Amino acid sequence: MRVAVTGAFGYSGRYITGRLLAAGHSVVTLTNSLKRNNPFGEKVRAFPFQFDQPDRLAESLRGAEALINTYWVRFDHRLFTHREAVANTKILFRAAKDAGVRRLVHVSITNPDIHSDLSYFRGKAELESALASLGVSYCILRPAVLFGKEDVLINNIAWSLRHLPIFGVFGAGEYKLQPIYVDDLAAAAVEKAAGGQNETVNAIGPETFTYRELVETVRRALGLKRLVVSLPPELGYWACRAAGLLVGDVIITREEIRGLMEGRLYVDAPPLGATKLTDWITRHRNTLGRHYTSEMARRVDRISEYGSN
């Protein structure tokens, strides 16, 4: 097939593109990072996101049989917002339909909620509804947390454990999450791109952790003796806000803390991925958390190699 992928030079999009090429498909990508090094060379042609010119966006997609969409933003910022991401993604969906794309695979989130006051989960629910009513064959994949070499969350937990004598969790830390390996998600996306059934799949890994268990799992794997303590969520937010000023990043937002504590990264469903986070951490314990990974740097710097920050 000819498949369009958003963000092939980024995180999950790069793994998806690698899987597609290995399976013999041809790939084009839509990206905001045209000046970033193309790791796939001439095998993948890159087009800009042209949300303000839907006709040109559709032309970029013409000839593709499937679109795998990973486009989104993690939090609201003066440079980007969930509202803008929702509007842009709806334009992308319509452009794909106008271009004759027969199948859309869309990466969402566990427990989207149109009634939530958390704009991340509300926005994801709005997009799922828009896709379901588009009139094009679709699959919605709902991952909780991704992990992999270019990961932010797990890496920065490890970085904090390496550099701080105490690690604070928000509240008791008993809320759950189910990380999935990014390449397992990529394999599922490629498989679903060839399908024809309208479906929504919870894309979770084989292990479930409380947040405290996740931190302690990383701590043990790195062989560190650090005290893990409970903090009031607001105090934890301000501690992260202060640390963020030092590293020039947004470490976590109030909405993300609420999403964690509301259990939105946990579902009662069979795992989609097979790779265990505990095994992956053990294999990468010598490099995990050696360098801080900045979400903001990735958003602002559209030239450097993704994952080099």
C-alpha positions as CSV (number, residue, x, y, z in Angstrom):
1,M,0.0,0.0,0.0
2,R,0.8,3.7,-0.2
3,V,0.4,5.0,3.4
4,A,0.6,8.5,4.8
5,V,1.9,8.9,8.3
6,T,2.0,12.1,10.3
7,G,5.2,12.9,12.1
8,A,7.6,10.3,10.6
9,F,10.6,12.2,11.9
10,G,9.2,12.3,15.4
11,Y,8.5,9.6,18.1
12,S,5.7,7.1,17.4
13,G,5.5,8.2,13.7
14,R,9.1,7.1,13.2
15,Y,8.5,3.6,14.5
16,I,5.3,3.3,12.5
17,T,7.1,4.4,9.3
18,G,9.9,1.9,9.9
19,R,7.4,-0.9,10.3
20,L,5.6,0.2,7.1
21,L,8.8,0.3,5.1
22,A,9.9,-3.1,6.5
23,A,6.6,-4.6,5.3
24,G,7.1,-3.3,1.8
25,H,4.7,-0.4,1.8
26,S,5.5,3.0,0.4
27,V,5.2,6.0,2.7
28,V,4.7,9.7,2.6
29,T,4.7,11.9,5.7
30,L,3.1,15.1,6.8
31,T,5.3,17.1,9.2
32,N,6.0,20.4,10.8
33,S,9.7,19.6,10.7
34,L,10.7,19.7,7.1
35,K,14.2,20.9,8.0
36,R,14.8,18.0,10.4
37,N,17.0,15.2,9.1
38,N,15.0,12.6,7.2
39,P,16.1,9.2,8.7
40,F,14.5,7.3,5.8
41,G,16.2,9.2,3.0
42,E,14.5,9.0,-0.4
43,K,12.2,6.2,0.8
44,V,9.9,8.8,2.5
45,R,8.8,12.0,0.8
46,A,7.8,14.8,3.3
47,F,5.0,17.3,2.9
48,P,4.2,20.2,5.2
49,F,1.1,20.3,7.3
50,Q,-1.0,22.9,5.5
51,F,-4.0,23.2,7.7
52,D,-4.7,26.7,6.4
53,Q,-4.9,25.3,2.8
54,P,-7.0,22.1,3.0
55,D,-6.9,21.6,-0.8
56,R,-3.1,21.4,-0.8
57,L,-3.3,19.2,2.3
58,A,-5.6,16.8,0.4
59,E,-3.3,16.9,-2.6
60,S,-0.4,15.7,-0.4
61,L,-2.6,12.7,0.6
62,R,-3.8,11.9,-2.8
63,G,-2.9,8.3,-3.8
64,A,-2.6,7.1,-0.2
65,E,-4.8,4.2,0.7
66,A,-4.4,4.7,4.4
67,L,-3.5,7.5,6.8
68,I,-2.0,6.8,10.2
69,N,-2.4,9.9,12.4
70,T,-0.3,10.6,15.5
71,Y,-0.6,14.4,15.3
72,W,-1.4,16.0,18.7
73,V,0.1,18.3,21.4
74,R,0.7,17.2,25.0
75,F,-0.5,20.3,26.8
76,D,-1.8,23.8,26.2
77,H,0.8,26.5,25.7
78,R,1.0,30.0,24.2
79,L,2.6,28.4,21.1
80,F,0.1,25.5,20.7
81,T,-3.2,24.4,22.3
82,H,-5.5,21.4,22.4
83,R,-8.3,23.5,20.8
84,E,-6.0,24.2,17.8
85,A,-4.9,20.6,17.6
86,V,-8.5,19.5,17.5
87,A,-9.4,21.9,14.8
88,N,-6.3,21.0,12.7
89,T,-7.0,17.3,13.0
90,K,-10.6,17.7,11.8
91,I,-9.2,19.5,8.8
92,L,-6.8,16.6,8.3
93,F,-9.6,14.0,8.5
94,R,-11.7,15.9,5.9
95,A,-8.7,16.3,3.6
96,A,-8.0,12.6,3.8
97,K,-11.6,11.8,2.8
98,D,-11.4,14.4,-0.1
99,A,-8.2,12.8,-1.2
100,G,-9.8,9.3,-1.4
101,V,-8.0,7.8,1.5
102,R,-10.0,4.6,2.3
103,R,-8.7,3.9,5.8
104,L,-7.8,6.1,8.8
105,V,-5.9,4.8,11.9
106,H,-6.0,7.4,14.6
107,V,-4.0,7.4,17.8
108,S,-6.1,8.6,20.7
109,I,-5.9,8.1,24.5
110,T,-7.4,5.8,27.1
111,N,-10.6,7.0,28.6
112,P,-11.4,10.0,26.4
113,D,-14.4,11.9,27.7
114,I,-16.4,14.5,25.9
115,H,-17.8,15.8,29.2
116,S,-14.4,16.2,30.9
117,D,-13.1,19.6,31.9
118,L,-9.6,18.3,31.0
119,S,-9.0,19.6,27.5
120,Y,-6.7,16.7,26.6
121,F,-9.3,14.0,27.2
122,R,-12.2,16.1,25.9
123,G,-10.4,17.0,22.8
124,K,-9.5,13.3,22.1
125,A,-13.2,12.4,22.6
126,E,-14.2,15.1,20.2
127,L,-11.9,13.8,17.5
128,E,-13.0,10.2,18.0
129,S,-16.6,11.4,17.4
130,A,-15.6,13.4,14.3
131,L,-13.7,10.4,12.9
132,A,-16.6,8.0,13.5
133,S,-19.0,10.3,11.6
134,L,-16.6,11.0,8.7
135,G,-17.8,8.1,6.5
136,V,-14.4,6.5,6.1
137,S,-13.2,3.2,7.4
138,Y,-11.3,3.7,10.7
139,C,-9.5,2.2,13.6
140,I,-8.9,4.2,16.8
141,L,-6.0,3.1,19.0
142,R,-6.1,4.2,22.6
143,P,-2.7,4.0,24.2
144,A,-2.1,5.1,27.8
145,V,1.6,5.9,28.1
146,L,4.3,5.1,25.5
147,F,7.8,4.0,26.4
148,G,10.9,3.7,24.2
149,K,14.3,5.2,23.6
150,E,12.9,8.6,22.8
151,D,10.4,8.6,25.7
152,V,9.8,11.6,28.0
153,L,8.0,10.3,31.1
154,I,10.0,7.2,31.9
155,N,13.3,8.8,31.0
156,N,12.7,11.9,33.1
157,I,11.6,9.8,36.1
158,A,14.9,8.0,35.8
159,W,16.7,11.4,35.4
160,S,15.1,12.7,38.5
161,L,16.0,9.6,40.5
162,R,19.6,9.9,39.3
163,H,19.9,13.6,40.3
164,L,17.6,14.1,43.3
165,P,17.8,12.5,46.8
166,I,14.0,12.4,47.1
167,F,11.3,11.7,44.6
168,G,7.8,13.0,45.2
169,V,4.6,11.3,43.9
170,F,1.3,13.1,43.8
171,G,-0.8,12.0,46.7
172,A,-0.6,8.4,47.6
173,G,0.5,7.4,44.1
174,E,-2.0,4.5,43.9
175,Y,-3.5,5.5,40.6
176,K,-2.7,3.1,37.8
177,L,-1.2,3.3,34.3
178,Q,-0.4,0.7,31.6
179,P,2.6,1.7,29.5
180,I,2.9,0.2,26.0
181,Y,6.2,-0.1,24.0
182,V,6.2,2.4,21.2
183,D,7.1,-0.3,18.6
184,D,4.3,-2.5,19.8
185,L,1.9,0.4,19.1
186,A,3.6,0.9,15.7
187,A,3.0,-2.8,14.8
188,A,-0.6,-2.5,15.7
189,A,-1.1,0.7,13.7
190,V,0.5,-1.0,10.6
191,E,-1.7,-4.0,11.0
192,K,-4.9,-2.0,11.4
193,A,-4.1,0.2,8.4
194,A,-4.6,-2.9,6.2
195,G,-7.9,-3.7,7.9
196,G,-11.5,-2.7,7.0
197,Q,-13.4,-3.0,10.2
198,N,-14.5,0.1,12.2
199,E,-13.1,-0.5,15.6
200,T,-11.7,1.1,18.8
201,V,-8.9,-0.7,20.5
202,N,-7.3,0.0,24.0
203,A,-3.6,-0.1,23.2
204,I,-2.0,-1.0,26.5
205,G,1.0,-3.0,27.6
206,P,1.1,-6.3,29.5
207,E,2.0,-4.7,32.9
208,T,-0.1,-2.5,35.1
209,F,1.6,-0.2,37.7
210,T,0.5,2.2,40.3
211,Y,2.4,5.4,39.8
212,R,4.4,4.8,43.0
213,E,5.2,1.2,41.7
214,L,6.4,2.6,38.4
215,V,8.8,5.0,40.2
216,E,10.1,2.3,42.5
217,T,10.5,-0.1,39.5
218,V,12.7,2.4,37.8
219,R,14.6,3.1,41.0
220,R,15.4,-0.6,41.6
221,A,16.4,-1.2,38.0
222,L,18.9,1.6,38.2
223,G,20.2,0.3,41.6
224,L,19.5,3.6,43.3
225,K,18.6,4.2,47.0
226,R,16.2,7.1,46.9
227,L,13.3,8.0,49.2
228,V,9.9,8.0,47.4
229,V,7.5,10.2,49.3
230,S,3.9,11.3,48.9
231,L,3.3,15.0,48.3
232,P,0.0,17.0,48.1
233,P,-0.7,17.3,44.4
234,E,-0.5,21.1,44.5
235,L,2.9,21.1,46.2
236,G,4.1,18.4,43.8
237,Y,3.0,20.7,40.9
238,W,4.9,23.7,42.2
239,A,8.0,21.5,42.8
240,C,7.9,20.4,39.2
241,R,7.2,24.0,38.1
242,A,10.3,25.1,39.9
243,A,12.4,22.3,38.4
244,G,11.0,23.1,35.0
245,L,12.4,26.6,35.2
246,L,15.8,25.1,35.8
247,V,15.7,22.7,32.8
248,G,13.7,25.1,30.6
249,D,10.7,22.7,30.2
250,V,7.1,22.1,31.2
251,I,7.6,18.9,33.3
252,I,3.9,18.4,34.1
253,T,0.8,20.4,34.1
254,R,-2.1,20.5,36.7
255,E,-4.3,18.9,34.1
256,E,-1.8,16.0,33.6
257,I,-1.7,15.5,37.3
258,R,-5.5,15.3,37.5
259,G,-5.6,12.9,34.6
260,L,-3.2,10.6,36.3
261,M,-5.0,10.8,39.7
262,E,-8.4,10.3,38.1
263,G,-7.2,6.9,36.7
264,R,-7.5,7.9,33.1
265,L,-4.4,6.0,32.1
266,Y,-5.9,2.7,33.2
267,V,-8.5,0.5,31.5
268,D,-9.8,-3.0,32.3
269,A,-8.9,-4.6,29.0
270,P,-6.5,-7.3,27.6
271,P,-3.1,-6.0,26.6
272,L,-2.3,-5.2,23.0
273,G,1.5,-5.0,23.4
274,A,3.8,-7.8,24.5
275,T,6.9,-5.9,25.5
276,K,7.2,-5.6,29.3
277,L,8.4,-2.3,30.6
278,T,10.3,-4.0,33.4
279,D,12.3,-6.0,30.9
280,W,12.9,-2.9,28.7
281,I,14.2,-0.8,31.7
282,T,16.6,-3.6,32.7
283,R,18.0,-3.7,29.2
284,H,18.4,0.1,29.1
285,R,19.3,0.8,32.7
286,N,22.9,2.0,31.8
287,T,21.6,4.8,29.5
288,L,18.1,5.5,30.8
289,G,17.8,8.9,32.5
290,R,21.4,10.0,31.8
291,H,20.1,13.1,30.0
292,Y,17.0,15.1,30.6
293,T,14.4,14.9,27.7
294,S,12.7,18.3,27.1
295,E,9.2,18.3,25.6
296,M,9.5,22.0,24.9
297,A,12.8,21.7,23.1
298,R,11.2,19.1,20.8
299,R,8.3,21.4,20.1
300,V,10.4,24.5,19.4
301,D,13.5,23.0,17.7
302,R,12.3,21.6,14.4
303,I,15.8,21.1,13.0
304,S,17.7,18.9,15.5
305,E,17.5,15.1,15.4
306,Y,14.4,14.0,17.3
307,G,15.4,12.6,20.7
308,S,18.8,14.3,20.7
309,N,17.8,16.8,23.4
